[in-house]
């Protein structure tokens, strides 16, 4: 009787909307569970890499280094300031500026190093950035990071100049694109140096705060599944009370 009423001409559209709403809620619940699994995988990656021994790139250069994001790393080499670039839209507190990203040559290869923040004022060109050169052999300690393949939401994708000139100021740290404009190979990861306490001279290194938690994804999933149940089960009871 109730099925006949649900699919009658009078209630057909309402029934379809109720089923559609329930299906959407189920899909959103599944999406939250997927997000939860992604978060758990991220947490496992961070915890396992931070528990690993620091990697010395001068001694060992693993082929699977791109699978080692967040692992501590150290390397000795020389910076290549002629080929350094800058990332725009970077802040130090409320001060706008750039991050200097410089190739570091070692053992016949190179790796990009995000040397940190410099103020935008007075630093509009590569020639200005040379004031922050750190000449000679340097030791860099930090952590392995992956580049940004796609712009963040609302971000602008970079495009290499058609005339073959080098792009010096970037919106995203897309390692593949950056490698395409260099005449030497670079690793498919970059190094984010450790922050030094009391450092008062730019560039200032930056380390993100990583929260190891599962967030609210499971709770949100339960909410969406509850909404779906209310629609799917509650709708027939609602119809029974209608004339």
ABEGO torsion letter per residue (X at the ends): XAAAAAABAAAAAAAAAAAAAAAAAAAAAAAAAAAAAAAAAAAAAAAAAAABBBBBAAABBBAAAAAABGBBBBBBBBBBAAABBBBBGBBBEABBBBBBBBBBBBGGBBBBBBAEBBBABGAABAAAAAAABBBEBBBBBBBBBBBBABBBBGBBBBBBBAAGBBBABBABBBAAAAAAABABBBBABBBBBBBBBGBABOBBBBBBBBBBBAEAAAAAAAAAAAAAAAAAAAAAAAAAABX
